[in-house]
Amino acid sequence: MSATVTSLHETEFFDTDSLRLLRHNLTLGIQDGRWCLDTADGPISMAGSDRGVPPTLSRLVRAYTRDDQLVPVARLRGGREDLRARLGDRIAVPARPHDGSARGVVLEYVRAQIAALAAADLAVRRGMPDSVHRLRVAARRLRGVFTAYAPVLGGRKLLKEFGGALRWLGGELAPAQLADDTGAPVPQALDSYRYVQLLNALDVLEVVLSEQPRRDRPKAARRPAAKVLPPLARAVAEEVDGRVAALPAAPDQERAVLDVQKAVERLRYALEAGAPVMPVDAEALRAFQRLLGDFQDSVVAGEHLRVRKSWRDLRRDLRPLWTCSGEGT
């Protein structure tokens, strides 16, 4: 790849042909022999040749470029806004109207988590504190919403493969989370072909679900979110109900508590995704999750009563899920 030598104080900007970086408010360029990647967390600068993007910078933005080649796209004086003004006609994105449908509300959350995955990936590659945790949480949120709201997103058969891939990613990142604050090496999974495939597939899923004609969507996806989402979230709450009730008789206490924790986490993510129309607050679940963590650390028979009482108290906060006017799917 060859690049035109930049004039004094002019920046040669690099991006993919489809401007993946600029679409996500990132810019990469070289000026007077120094490369600079501007990110939401601040600029990253290094000396380098104008013959091509330094591999270190290319690797940092892999979650955005997906291995597409970085090529010169503009040369000008100025920064991101000037570049956007120059190339604005090439980065227009289709409107995603807020139609109040069940699919519309859940897709807003899905888009936010897809963006969170890429942002956390960049943070991991920069060695930023807590970044691996952020990446794993974004993956778990997507898994949780795909499970709870599958009827409005295309069905469980379609989303099963995504759930498996996201579970794989979380598992690959788990060891690295233990060293999340120490600048540990980037987990190998993030440089794998399977990971790029997952990111590409998530993008395709979002586009397909967003642009599917309304008349072709399942009934649950078309109906008002306030009617559809609370009953689906209630089904997750009822799963927690059953797992908490079964705790005292569980032969494997540690496993049983872990299953409750996972179900509560799925419920919290379901409530977060449905927040615009949901009559309950997901934050109420955090204290219960902490209690479960304490209980798992010291599995004592008497603690069953405390967990069950805490869940009964919390269930009162969740009562609107049972009394709302939702009519299911």
DANORFEN-V377691 format. One record per residue. N is the residue number from 1. RES is the residue in one small letter. SS is DSSP state (H for helix, E for strand, L for the rest). PSI is psi as a letter, one per 20 degrees, with the letter a starting at -180 (none if undefined). OMEGA is omega in radians with two decimals (NA if undefined). Layout:
# DANORFEN-V377691
n->{N:N}
res->{RES:RES}
ss->{SS:SS}
psi->{PSI:PSI}
omega->{OMEGA:OMEGA}
This chain:
# DANORFEN-V377691
n->{1:2:3:4:5:6:7:8:9:10:11:12:13:14:15:16:17:18:19:20:21:22:23:24:25:26:27:28:29:30:31:32:33:34:35:36:37:38:39:40:41:42:43:44:45:46:47:48:49:50:51:52:53:54:55:56:57:58:59:60:61:62:63:64:65:66:67:68:69:70:71:72:73:74:75:76:77:78:79:80:81:82:83:84:85:86:87:88:89:90:91:92:93:94:95:96:97:98:99:100:101:102:103:104:105:106:107:108:109:110:111:112:113:114:115:116:117:118:119:120:121:122:123:124:125:126:127:128:129:130:131:132:133:134:135:136:137:138:139:140:141:142:143:144:145:146:147:148:149:150:151:152:153:154:155:156:157:158:159:160:161:162:163:164:165:166:167:168:169:170:171:172:173:174:175:176:177:178:179:180:181:182:183:184:185:186:187:188:189:190:191:192:193:194:195:196:197:198:199:200:201:202:203:204:205:206:207:208:209:210:211:212:213:214:215:216:217:218:219:220:221:222:223:224:225:226:227:228:229:230:231:232:233:234:235:236:237:238:239:240:241:242:243:244:245:246:247:248:249:250:251:252:253:254:255:256:257:258:259:260:261:262:263:264:265:266:267:268:269:270:271:272:273:274:275:276:277:278:279:280:281:282:283:284:285:286:287:288:289:290:291:292:293:294:295:296:297:298:299:300:301:302:303:304:305:306:307:308:309:310:311:312:313:314:315:316:317:318:319:320:321:322:323:324:325:326:327:328:329}
res->{m:s:a:t:v:t:s:l:h:e:t:e:f:f:d:t:d:s:l:r:l:l:r:h:n:l:t:l:g:i:q:d:g:r:w:c:l:d:t:a:d:g:p:i:s:m:a:g:s:d:r:g:v:p:p:t:l:s:r:l:v:r:a:y:t:r:d:d:q:l:v:p:v:a:r:l:r:g:g:r:e:d:l:r:a:r:l:g:d:r:i:a:v:p:a:r:p:h:d:g:s:a:r:g:v:v:l:e:y:v:r:a:q:i:a:a:l:a:a:a:d:l:a:v:r:r:g:m:p:d:s:v:h:r:l:r:v:a:a:r:r:l:r:g:v:f:t:a:y:a:p:v:l:g:g:r:k:l:l:k:e:f:g:g:a:l:r:w:l:g:g:e:l:a:p:a:q:l:a:d:d:t:g:a:p:v:p:q:a:l:d:s:y:r:y:v:q:l:l:n:a:l:d:v:l:e:v:v:l:s:e:q:p:r:r:d:r:p:k:a:a:r:r:p:a:a:k:v:l:p:p:l:a:r:a:v:a:e:e:v:d:g:r:v:a:a:l:p:a:a:p:d:q:e:r:a:v:l:d:v:q:k:a:v:e:r:l:r:y:a:l:e:a:g:a:p:v:m:p:v:d:a:e:a:l:r:a:f:q:r:l:l:g:d:f:q:d:s:v:v:a:g:e:h:l:r:v:r:k:s:w:r:d:l:r:r:d:l:r:p:l:w:t:c:s:g:e:g:t}
ss->{L:L:L:L:L:L:L:L:L:L:E:E:E:E:E:L:L:L:L:H:H:H:H:L:L:L:E:E:E:E:E:L:L:E:E:E:E:E:E:L:L:E:E:E:E:E:E:L:L:L:L:L:L:L:H:H:H:H:H:H:L:H:H:H:H:L:L:L:L:L:E:E:E:E:E:E:L:L:L:H:H:H:H:H:H:H:H:H:H:H:L:L:L:L:L:L:L:L:L:L:E:H:H:H:H:H:H:H:H:H:H:H:H:H:H:H:H:H:H:H:H:H:H:H:H:L:L:L:L:L:H:H:H:H:H:H:H:H:H:H:H:H:H:H:H:H:H:H:L:H:H:H:H:L:L:H:H:H:H:H:H:H:H:H:H:H:H:H:H:H:H:H:H:H:H:H:H:L:L:L:L:L:L:L:L:L:L:H:H:H:H:L:H:H:H:H:H:H:H:H:H:H:H:H:H:H:H:H:H:H:H:L:L:H:H:H:L:L:H:H:H:H:L:E:H:H:H:H:H:H:H:H:H:H:H:H:H:H:H:H:H:H:H:H:H:H:H:H:H:L:L:L:H:H:H:H:H:H:H:H:H:H:H:H:H:H:H:H:H:H:H:H:H:L:L:L:L:L:L:L:L:L:L:H:H:H:H:H:H:H:H:H:H:H:H:H:H:L:L:L:L:L:H:H:H:H:H:H:H:H:H:H:H:H:H:H:H:L:L:H:H:H:H:L:L:L:L:L:L}
psi->{p:q:q:p:p:q:r:p:j:q:p:o:q:q:r:r:h:j:l:h:g:h:h:k:k:q:q:p:r:p:p:l:j:p:q:p:o:p:r:h:j:r:q:p:q:q:q:r:q:j:i:r:p:p:h:g:h:g:h:h:k:h:h:g:h:k:j:q:q:p:q:p:i:q:p:r:p:a:b:g:h:h:g:h:h:h:j:h:i:i:j:p:q:q:q:n:q:n:i:j:r:g:g:g:g:h:h:g:g:g:g:h:h:g:h:h:g:g:g:h:g:g:h:g:h:i:k:q:q:j:h:g:g:h:g:h:g:g:g:h:g:g:g:g:h:h:g:h:k:h:h:i:j:i:q:h:g:g:i:g:h:g:g:g:h:h:g:g:g:g:h:h:i:g:h:h:h:h:k:h:j:j:k:q:q:p:p:h:h:i:j:q:h:h:g:h:g:g:g:g:h:g:g:g:g:g:g:g:h:h:i:p:p:h:h:i:q:q:g:h:h:h:r:p:h:h:h:g:g:g:h:h:h:h:h:g:h:h:g:g:g:h:h:g:h:i:g:h:j:p:h:n:g:g:g:g:h:h:h:g:g:h:g:h:g:h:g:g:h:g:h:g:h:j:h:h:j:p:j:r:p:h:h:h:i:g:h:h:h:h:g:h:g:g:h:h:h:n:o:p:g:h:i:g:h:g:g:h:g:g:h:g:g:h:h:h:h:j:h:h:h:h:i:r:j:q:k:b:none}
omega->{3.09:-3.13:3.09:3.12:-3.07:3.04:-3.13:3.08:2.98:3.11:3.00:-3.09:3.13:3.11:3.00:3.13:-3.13:3.08:-3.13:-3.13:-3.09:3.10:-3.14:3.06:3.02:3.02:-3.13:-3.12:3.10:3.10:3.10:3.05:3.10:3.07:3.10:3.01:3.12:-3.13:3.11:-3.13:3.12:-3.10:3.02:-3.01:3.08:3.07:3.13:-3.13:3.09:-3.13:3.14:-3.12:3.09:3.14:3.13:3.14:3.10:-3.11:-3.13:-3.02:-3.05:3.14:3.12:-3.07:-3.08:3.11:2.98:-3.10:3.05:-3.04:3.08:3.14:3.13:3.02:-3.08:2.99:3.14:-3.08:-3.01:-3.08:3.09:3.11:3.12:3.11:-3.14:-3.00:-3.03:-3.11:-3.14:-3.10:3.09:3.13:3.14:3.14:3.05:-3.02:3.08:-3.05:3.11:3.13:3.13:3.13:-3.12:-3.12:-3.09:3.14:3.06:3.13:3.12:3.13:-3.13:-3.12:3.04:3.09:3.13:3.08:-3.10:-3.14:3.13:3.08:3.12:3.13:3.10:-3.11:3.08:-3.14:-3.10:-3.11:3.03:-3.03:3.11:3.09:3.13:-3.14:3.13:3.14:3.11:3.11:3.14:3.11:3.10:3.11:-3.11:-3.12:3.09:3.12:-3.05:-3.00:3.12:-3.10:-3.13:-3.06:3.11:3.07:-3.06:-3.13:3.14:-2.99:-3.10:-3.13:3.11:3.12:3.12:-3.14:3.12:3.07:3.08:-3.12:3.12:3.13:3.13:-3.10:-3.04:-3.14:-3.10:-3.11:3.12:3.14:-2.98:-3.08:-3.01:-3.13:-3.12:3.12:3.12:3.13:-3.09:-3.10:-3.08:3.08:-3.07:3.08:-3.13:3.14:3.11:3.08:3.13:-3.13:3.11:-3.13:3.09:3.10:-3.14:3.12:-3.13:-3.13:-3.12:-3.12:-3.13:-3.00:3.07:3.12:-3.06:-3.10:-3.11:-3.11:3.05:-3.11:-3.11:-3.13:-3.08:-3.00:-3.14:-3.12:-3.10:3.11:-2.97:-2.96:3.14:3.10:3.10:3.07:3.11:3.12:3.09:3.11:3.13:3.04:3.08:3.11:-3.09:-3.11:3.09:-3.14:-3.09:-3.06:-3.04:-3.06:-3.07:3.14:3.13:-3.04:-3.10:3.13:-3.11:3.12:3.11:3.11:3.07:-3.14:-3.12:3.13:3.10:3.11:3.10:3.12:-3.14:-3.14:3.08:3.12:3.09:-3.10:-3.12:-3.04:-3.12:-3.11:-3.03:-3.07:-3.14:-3.07:-3.13:-3.10:-3.13:-3.10:-3.05:3.14:3.12:3.09:3.09:3.11:3.11:3.10:3.10:-3.12:-3.13:3.13:-3.14:-3.08:-3.14:-3.06:-3.10:-3.12:3.11:-3.09:-3.12:3.12:-3.09:3.10:3.13:3.12:3.11:3.11:-3.14:-3.13:3.06:3.07:-3.13:-3.07:3.12:3.09:3.12:-3.05:-3.14:-3.04:3.14:-3.05:3.13:-3.06:NA}
